[in-house]
Amino acid sequence: MAFVAGGGLGFGSSVGGPAKSQFVGTRVPDGKVGGLTARWNMASVLIVNAPSGGHAFIGYHLANQLVAKGHEVSIFNAGEEENATKKNPCASYGDLTEKGVSVAYGDPTSEDVGADIDQAFGRKFTVIIENFSKSAEEISPMVKHATGTGVEQFLYVSSCGIYKKSDEVPLQVGDPVNEKAGQVAVEKLLESSGLNYSSFRPIYIVGPKAAKSDYLDYFFHRIVRKRPVLLPGSGDQMTSVTHVGDVASMLVDAVGNQNASKEIFNVVSPRYVTHSGVAKLCAKATGMEAQIVSFEPEKLTVELKKFFPFRNQHFFANPGKAMSLLGWE
């Protein structure tokens, strides 16, 4: 089954027009200005990108949007080129190089990463966007490189998965986090680094060029084969499913934006959807019916996460802070 972009499924994609929030934005912190602020007309941006996983395709869409805004963009992709380019998003980097994006491959965790970047691109960067590391150990060499070369802004793609499970939803920036999570250690390292940093926490991301399309494939594969769509519990658990174009657009809105300085944002759609709602939207996209069947996850003989793509709980977050500070929609 061909992957259908989130915009066609009603997930509030910027492809079909930006989603409008039904929620009031969070209070603008002292010293910040609500909404849009003056931004750099042109920045030299380095995207440090993962070769695979649910976040990997952010880099592709981010590069496209940054170039459209007039920025100079380079991608330093983790992994070896021969292996990485066999599948998306790296297989589509030719689209970017045609637009002037420079691409190189290497090891972002190497202590020699600064020299590798200098050799690959031969330029200094105004902004680094780190979309690879999941621990302080992994990101430390890049942080050292950024501080040593006078990078003016450092943006990090974290995860809403670091929040502790809570009966209070939607999740807000400032809610308790799992201190053992690697991304928490990264955010603490950035806070103490002296860099002008920002952190962005996504949940489930969908859209074209994905390295990981499990979130929707589970539903499509069952629907088109006329098999029951098995949902744990009632199917009324609410979650955030966000188009990758919208994730990228928040990061673009932060580039050169003083309101982003030393802030953490939830990068999620302002519209939420139930598990059964996802099934129905996927069915609508195929023109078929979804045969939804509930089951008790406690009776599974395998871990639920090996079978079902979403957490068996309410798992959604409020992006109001980004809407207030960055003017993001």
N, C-alpha and C positions, 0 to 999 in steps of 0.2 A: 504494500500500500504506500503510495507516495505520501510524503510528509506534507501536511497542510499547514501553512503559516498561521500563527496565532490570530492574526488580524481577521482571517476568515472565520474564526471560531467565536468571535465576540469577546476576546480577551483584552479589549481596549488598546489595540495596537495603534501606534502612530502611523502605520501604513494606511489604515483606513480612517485616520483622523485621531487626534489625541483624546484619551479618556478624560472625562470631567469628574472631579472628585465630588463625592457626596459628604465628605468629612471636612470639618474645620481644620485648617492648618495649625500646627503647634505655635506657641508663642515665639516671637522672634527674640533671640537672646540679646542681652545688652551689648551695644557696640556693633550690632549688625543692622543691615538695612533690608527691609522686607522687599521681596520681588527681585526684579532684574537690576543688576549693577553693571557698571562699565567693565568690559572684558578686553583682553588683548586681541588686537586685530589679527595677529599672526604669531603663533607660538611654534617652536620646534619640539615636537612631542615624540617620546619613545614609549611604545607599548611593549611591555614584557608579557608575553602571552603563553598560556598553557597549550600543549599539543593535543590534548584530549580532555574528556570530562565535560560536565554540564556547563562550565563557564568558558570553554575554549573559544566558542564562536563569538563571544563578546568582542574580542579583538578585531575580528574582520569587520563587523558592523560599526564599531567605534572608529576604525580607520576611515571607512567610507564617509561617515558623518563629519569627522574632523577635516578631511580633505575638502568636503563641500563647503565648510566654513572658512577655508583659506589657510588652514594650518599646514605646516610641513610635518609629515608623519613617517616614522620608521617603526618597524616591528622586529623585536628580538625574540624569536620563538624558541621555547625550550625543546630540546630533542635534536635528532639528526634529520637533516633535510630529506634524505632518501626514504626514511620511514614515515616521517610526518606528512609528507605530501601525497601519500597514498590515499588519504581520506580527508574529508572536510573537518575543519575549515581551511586547513593548509592547502588542500588541493585546489582551492579557489583563489589563492593569493595572486594568481596571474591577473585577476580583475583589478587588484589593488596596484600592482606594479605598473599597469598601463596608465594609472592615474598619478604616477610619480611616487608611490610609496616604496621605500626601501625595505627589504626583508633580509634578515640573516638568522642563522640558527646557532644555538650554543647552549651552554649550561649556566643559567642565572644564579645557581648556588655556588659556583666556583669563586674562589678568592681572587682569581684573575679576571673576573667578569668585566671589570672596568677597562682593562687592556683589550679584552675581546671586543667590547663595544666600540672603543676608539678605533680599532683596526677595521671593524666591519663598516662603520659609518663615517668616521673621520670628522665628526662635528660634536659640539656641545649641545645639550638639550635643555630647554626651558622647563619642560614638564616630563615627568615619568609617571606612567600609569601601569601599576603592577597587577597583573591578572594571572598570577602563577602560584605564588607561595601560600602554603597553609601552615607554616610554623615560623617562629622567630629565627630559627637556625637557617631555614631556606632563604629568608629575605635579607638577612644581615649583610651579605656581600653587596647587594644592590643598594641598601641604605647607606652603607659606607661609601659606595661610588657616588651616590646622590649628594651626600654631605660634602664629599671631597671636591666635587666639580661645581658646586654652587647652584644646584637645581633649585628653581624658584617655587616649584609646586610638585608634590608627590601624592598621587591618588592611588588608593589600594582597594581592590575588590575582595571583600570579606564574605560573610554569609550570615543570614538570619538563623541558620542552624545552631549558632552559638547561644541563642536565648534559652533559658531554662523553660521547661514546660510550665504553663501558667493557666489558671482558670480565668484570668483577665485578658481579654482580647479586644481590639487588635494589639499586637506587640508594639511597644513604643521604644524609641531610643532612650536608654536609661533604665530599661527593665533589667532584672538580674540575668547574668550570663554565666555559662559554664566556664569557670576559671581554668579548667584543664584543656579547653579547646585551643588548638594551635592558633586560630585566627585572633583569639583574645590576646595571646602573647604578642602577636604581630602588632595589634593596635596599641598595646602598651609600649612596645619598642618604638613605634612611630611617635607616640606622645612624648617620649623622653629623648628623642633624637635631635630635636631642635629644627626639624624640617617643617615646612609649611604643608602639612598633610591633611588629607580627608580620607574617610573610610566609607565604603558603600556595601550594604548588606542585602543581597538578593535572596529570593526563595526559589521557586521553580520557574525556569526560563524556557521559552519555546520560540520557534521560528526557523527560518531557512539557514542552511550551512551548518547545522548542528552536528557536533561529534557524538552527542548523546540525545536520542529522541525518545527514550523510554517513557517519558511522562505521558505522551499522547499515543504512542504506538501500542501500548497495552490496550487502549480502548479501540483504536482503529482495527487492530488485528482481529479482535473478537467480533466487532460489529460486521465487518465485510465478510467474515466467514460464518455469519449468522450463529455465532456461539454466544452463550450468556456472558454478560459483563458482570463479573463477580466483584462486589463491593463489600468491604468489611463494615459490619455494624449497619447503621441506618442509611448511610450514604449522604447524610446531612452535614457531615464534617466540612467546614469551610476552609478554603485555602487561597493562596495567591498564585495565580498563573500569569506570568508577565511576558510580553513579547520582547525579544532581544533588542529590537529597535528602540523600545522605550528605555530599557536598561542603558543602552549606549547613549541615548539622548540626555539622560541625567548626568552622566560623566562629562559629556560635551558641555553642558550648561555650567559645570563646575570649573572648567578650564579658564584660568585667569579671573575667576570670580572671587572677590575678597570675602564674600559671605560664606564660602566653602571652607575657609581657613580653620583648621583644627576642629572640624566637625565630623560627626558620624551620621549617615543617612540610611534609611531603609529604602532600597531601590526596588520597589514593587508597584504593581498596578493599584490604583485607588479603588478598583472594583474587585470584589471577592466572588468566589464561585464554590459551590458544593461539589463533592465527588460525583454525585448523581448528575449534577449540572454539567460537569465536564463530559460525562458519557452522552448526555443528550445533545450537547453542542457538536461533539464528534459525529454523532449519528446524523445530525442535521447537515453537516458538511458533506457526508457521503450520500445523502438522500435515502438513507435506510433507517430502520428502527433499532433502538438499543433495548435488548432484553436484559433488564437490570435484575440481578439476583443478589440478595444480601446473604452474608455468611458470618459465622462467629469466628473471628480470627484466633481465639483461644484454642480452637479445635484443629488448627493447622499443624501438620507434622514438620513444617519448615518455617523459617523466620518469615514474617510477613513482608519485610523489605526485599526479600528475594523473589517475591511473587507479585506484590502490588507497588506501584511507583510512588505513592504519597504516604505521608505519615497518617496513622489512624488517630487523628485528633484535629481540633481546630488549629490551623497553622497559617496565620496571615498577619500582616503587619501594616502599620500606618505610615504612608509616605509624606504626611503633612508637613514635616520639617523641610523637606526638599522643595515642596511647593511654595512654602513661605519664604525660604531663604534664597533659593536658586531660581524661582519663577518657573519651575518645572511643571509640565502638565502631562 
